[in-house]
Amino acid sequence: MADELDSIGGLDVPDTYRGVTVHADEVEMFAGLESRDKDPRKSLHLDEVAVPELGPGEALVAVMASAINYNTVWTSIFEPVSTFKFLERYGRTSPLAKRHDLPYHVVGSDLAGVVLRTGPGVHNWKPGDEVVAHCLNVELESPDGHNDTMLDSEQRIWGFETNFGGLAEVALVKANQLMPKPDHLTWEEAASPGLVNCTAYRQLVSTNGANMKQGDIVLIWGASGGLGSYATQFALNGGAIPICVVSSPEKAEICRAMGAELIIDRNAEGYKFWKDEDNQDPREWQRLGAKIRELTGGEDPDIVFEHPGRETFGASVYVARRGGTIVTCASTSGFMHQYDNRYLWMNLKRIISSHFANYRESWEANRLVAKGMIHPTVSKTYALQDTGQAALDVHRNAHQGKVGVLCLAPEEGLGVRDHEMRARHIDKINRFRGV
C-alpha cells in the first residue's frame, strides 16, 4: 500500500481538473425567490478548471472524497451574500492571493485524499501522505491570531471564503490544514467529520466555547444532523447528559443508537416559537422548558448548543439555566436572532459565539475520530456529478448526519488501512447508513 500511495504522490500534476463550481455571472439567478425555493442543482456546475499555482506553505491534494456542509448550500443559493465578494476581498491582500479571485468558485470545505505536491517551506507532509483537511485558512501575519488562530484578521473558511475547495478532484490547501487520515475509515467516512466535528468540538468542549464538563445537561438542537450528531457524541463521550431535539421518530432512534436517552421530537410536540413573522410566543418557550424539566427531573440545561438561529434562539435563551451558557454558531434558519434580554441579564446567562476551530482544536477532534471514540455519521454518498442533488438534500433537511461525495474514489468502501480496528467499531460507523 505504501508503494501505491507513493505512486499517487509521484504522479504528474495535471493542467486541469474537475471541480464543483458556482459562476459569478449567475449570482442573480434566484432573485425574488424565497430561500427554500432556491435549487442548488441549478447553480452548482461540474467544470474542468485550471490547477492553481502552488505557493509557499501550501499543498495540492488528490481528493478521494468530500462532503456537503451548509456553507456549500449558502454558496449555491448566493446567501447571505455572494461568495465572490469573499474571493475578491481575499484577492486584494497579495499577488499570490489574487489566484482566488476568479469568475468561478470551486466549493467544498471537507476532503480526504493523498498529498500530490507540497510548496516551499512544507516539512511535515510529503507526496503520498494520506490526509484529511480542516477548513481554517489563516495567514498568521497579524499578532491577533497567535493566541487563537480563529481571531486572526485574515482568517477564512477554505472552500467558502477561498477558492479551490474540496468538492473536486484536486484541492489547494495550506499545509497547516492537513491532519492524518484515520486508518480504519473509508475515504468518504474520513472526509465527512472535518468541518462539523471540529466546529462541534470548539463550540462544546473547548475552553474557547462552552467548556463542557461531566454531568452538564446539554440541549442539542438538530441532534441527529451534521453538526448536532457530533455534539451528541461529544456530550456522551465527555460524561455530559444530552437532551436531543429532533424532528421525527427516525431521527430520535438515531440519537438513541448513539446512546442518548433524553429525546424531544419537536414536531410531535408541535412547538411554534413564532406567532407570525415578527412576534415570538413565550408560552411556547415555557412549554419547552417544562418538557426539559420533565425529562431531567427538574433541571434546566447548563449548555444550549445553538445553530438553527432565528427560529430557536429566543427559546434557547429562555430555557438555559440560571448562569447557563448559550453557545452559538451558524444560523441555518436565519441570522437575525431575537430574544427577551430579561431572561439573559437577570439570570446571569452567557451567550458565547463560536466559529469553526483552530488547528489545535481540529487536531484533537480528528484524534478522537482516529482513536474510535467519535465516529463518522455518513448516511448517504453521491458521485461528484450529483453534488447539486446532495446539496439540495441538505438544503431541505432531507438527510441524516453527513452526506458524502466521491471525487477520485471510484466507489464507496475504499481506503481502509486498519481492518481490525474497523471491525471493532463497524456498527457505530454504520449507524447512520440507510436511515
N, C-alpha and C positions, 0 to 999 in steps of 0.2 A: 504493500500500500504506500509505503514511503516513496518508492520509485515512481508510482503513479502520480503522487502529488508533486514530486519534483518535476515530472514531465509537464504537468499543468503549469507549474510556475515557470518552466522554461520555454513555454510557447511564445511565439511572436505575438506582440500586441497588435490586434487588427486596427485598421484605419477607422472602421465604423463598427457600430454595434446596435442591437435593437433595444429600445427603451420606451417606456410608457410616458407619454408627454401630454401636457396641455399647451395650447398655442396662444400667443399674445394677441393675435388678430381675432380671437373668439371670446374675449373676456365679457362681451356684452350679449352673448348668445342666449342667456337666460333672463335677460332684463324683463322685469314686470312679473316674473313668476315667483310664487311662494317657494321657500327653501325646499319644502317637501316634494315639490313638483319638478325640481331640477334633477336631471338624469345624468349621472357620471358616464354612462355608456356613450353619450353624445359628445362629451368633451375630452375624454381620455383616448389617446391615439397610440398605436404601436408604430413607432417610426424608426428608421435607420438614421442614426446620428453619429457625428464625428466623436472619436475618442479624445477627451480633453488632454491638454498638456499636463504632464506630471511635474509638480513643483516640489520644493524642499519640504521635508517632513510629511509627505503625502504617500499614499499607496493607491494603486489600481488593483481592484479585486474582481475576479471572475465570480459572478453572483450565481450560486446554485439555486437559492430560493430567497423569497422575500415575504412580506405580509402586508395586510391592509391596516392602516390606522386611521383615526378620524381626521387627522390632518390632511390625508390624501383626499378624503371626502370634501373637506373645506376647499382644498386646492381645486378640485374638479368642478365645484359649483361657484368658484370665484367669490367665496365668502370667508371672513367678513370683508376682506379686500383681495384684490388680485395678487397672487404671489409674485407677479412680475415687478411689483413695487419693491419687494424684498430684494430681488435679484439686481434691480437697477441700483438700489442703495448700496448693496454689497459691492457691486462692480466699481463704484466710485472710490472705494477705500484703497486700492492699489492696482498697479498694472496686472498683477497675477490674478487678483480677484475679478478683473474685467472678464475673464473667461466665463463667468457665471451669468453674465448679463447677455442673454440670447433671446431670440424671438420664440423659443420653445423652452419648456421646463421639464427635465426628466425628474420624475417624482419618486417618492418612497423613502421611508425612514427606518427600514429594517433590512438586514441581509445576513445570510450565512454563505460563505464561499471560500475561495482559495486566493491567496495573495499572488498577483501576477508580477507586479513590479513595485519597487519602492524608490522614493526620491532621495536626493542627498540629505544626509543627516538622520536617516532612519536606521536604528541599530537593533531594536528589539524584535523586528519582524523581517522575514525573508520570503522570497518567492517559494511557493509550495506550502506555506503555513495555512492550516485550516482555521478560519476565524469567524466570529460574529462581530457586528459593529453596533456600538451605541450611537445615538444620533446627535450628540453635542459637538458642534463645530465651534471652536473658540480660538481667537488669535493670541490671547495672553500677552499682548503688548502694553496693556493698561495695568496699573497696580491693583485695580478693583478686583480682578479675577484671581489674585494669588492667595486669597484666603478661601474662596469658594468660586470655582470657575463659572458657576451659573450667574455670578454677579458681574462678570466681565462685560465691559461696554460693547464688545464686539462678539458676544455670544449669540449663536444662531442654531436653529434646528436643521440639521442636514436633510436634504431632500424635500424641505418645506420652505426654508428661508435661504437655502443654497440650491444649486443645480447638481446634476449628475447623481441622483439618488438611487435607491436600491431596487426599484421595480424595473429592472433592466438586466442585460447580460453582463455588463461591466459597470462598476461604480468607482467614483473617486472619493476617497475619504482621507482625513488626516490620520496619521499613524496612531495618534493618541485616542482614536475612536475604536481601535481594534482590541478584541479580547479573544481568548481561546474558545473554539467551538467545543461544547460539551460532547464527549466522545460517545455517549450512549444514545444520542438523539440523531434522527434523520435530518437531512438538510432543512426540510420545511418545518420540522419541530424546533430546530435550533434557531431558525430565523424569527420565529413568532414571538418570543418573550421580549426581546430588546426594548422597544420604546415603552411598552406598558409595564413590564416588570421593573425596569429602572425607575419609572415615574412613581409607581406604587411604593417602591422601597423608600425613596426620598420622602414622599408625602406622608407615609405612615410610620416608618421605622426610624429614619434618620433623625439626628438632633436638629437638622435643618427643617424638619417637618413636625409631625405630631409627637415624635419621641415616645412611641407606644411602649408600654410596659406590661408585664404579666398581670393578668386579671382585669385589664382595661376592657370596658364594654365599648365596642366599635360598631357604629351604624354604618353599613356599606350600601350605598345606592348602586343599583345595577350590578349586583354581586356575582352574577354569572357571566358578565360581559368581559370585553377585552381587558379593561383596567380593573374592574371590580373582582374578577376571578383571581388576580394576583393579590389584591388587598385581602381577600378572604383567606388565601393560603398563608400570607404573612401573619395575619392575625392568629390563625390556628397554630402556625409554626412557632410563634413568639409567646404563646401562653395567654393570649387575649381571648375575648369572648365576642365573636362576630354576630351581629344581627344583620342578616342578609335580606335586602329589599330586592324583590324580583317582580316580574310581570306575568308569570304563568306557572302552572304546576310543573311543567317540564323544566323550567329554569330552577324552580325550587328543588327538584330532585337532583340537579347537578350540584347545587350547594350542599345538599345532604351527602352526596357522594364524596365531596371534598372533606366532609367531617363536621360541617356546621349543623347546629341543632335548632337555632332560633331563626325562623324564616317569616317574612312578611310578604305576601303576594299583594302588591298594591292594587292590581286590577280587581282581584277578588274582594278586597276591602272597599274598593270604589272611591279612593281618595280623590278629591278635586280641590286642589290647593288654591285655584284661581276661580273666582266667581265669573269673571269676564276678563277681557284683555288688560284691564287696568287695576283690578281690585282682587286681593287675595282673601281667603276665608280663614280667619284664625281658629274657627271652630274645628276645621279640618286638621290644623296643626295640633290642637288639643286631642283630637281623636287619635292621631298618630302617636302622640306622647303616651296616651293611655294604653295603646296596644303594646308599645315598647315596655312599659312598666308591667303589663300583664305577663309578658314573656320573661322578664328578668327578675320577677319577684319584687318589683317596686323601685328598681334603679333606672336612672336615666343614663344615656351614653356619655362616656368620658370623651370620646372622639367621634366626630361625624366625618366620614370620608366622602367629600363632596366633589362631584364632577358634572352632574346634569346642569347645574347653574340656575337659570331663571325659574324654571318650573318648580324646583325643590328648595331653593336657598332659604326662603322665609321659614319653611318648616324645619330646615336643618338648624338654623339659629335658635328657634324656639325649643326644640327637643333636647339639645345638648344640656348636660347637667350644669349646675352652678359651678363656675370655674372651669368648665369644659372647653374643648377645642373643636372648632370647625376648620378643617384643612381643605383647601380648595385648589383644584387645577381644572383647566378647560372649562367649557360651558356648552355642552352639546345641545342644550335646549334654549340657549340664548345667553348673551353676555351681560345684559343689563339686569343685575340682581336687585331685588328689593327685599327688605326685611324690616321688622319692627325693632328699632335700636334699643328700646326699653329692656327687651329681653337679653340683649347683649351687655349693655353697660351696667344695668342694675344687678345683674347676676354674674358680673366679672368674667364673662366668657371671652374667648380669644378667636379671632379669625386669622389663620396663617395661610399665606399664599405659597404655592409650591409649583415649580415648573421643571419638568424633566429631572435630571440628576447630574451631578458632577462625575468625573471619571472614577473617583474612589467609590462613590455610591453605586455606580454602574458595575464596577468590577465586583463588588461584594454581592450585588444582586445576581450577577451571572455566575459567581462562585457557588451560590446556593442552588442554582439550577444544575451546575456541573456535579454537585455532590448528591443530587437526587433528593434534596429537601424541598425544593419548589419545582413544579412540573409545568410543561407547556400545556396550552389549552386549545390546541388546534381542533376545530370541529369539521373544517372542510378546506380543500385545496383546489385552486383554479390554475389553469395554464396562463402564461403571460399574456396571450392574446385575449383572454377573457377577464382581464383586470377590471374593465368597466363594470361588468356584472358583479364581480366581487365587491367593488366599492359601493354599488347600489345596494347590495345586501346589508352592508354596514350602515349606509345612509338611512335605510328603512328599518334598522334594528331587526332584520330578519335573520340574524346569525346568533351563534353562541360563541363565547370565548373569542378566539382569534381565527381569522380567515387567512390561509396561506396562499402563496403564489409561487409556482415553479418557474424558474428562469432558465438556467442552463441545465438543471437536473432534468433528465428525460422522463422520469416517472417518480412517484412517491416511494418512500421506503429506503432510499439510498443514503449513504454517508455514515452509517453506524460503524463505530470502531470498537466499542466495548459492549459486546453482545451479552456477556454475563450480567453486567450491571443493568442493562436494559431489561433483561428478563425479570430482575427483581422488582422493577418499577412499572412493568408494562401496563398493568391495569390502571394505574394513576395517569400514565402518559396518554392512554386512550380514552379516558373517561368523558371527554367532550365529543368524541368521534360519533358521527351519525345521529346527534341529537338535533 
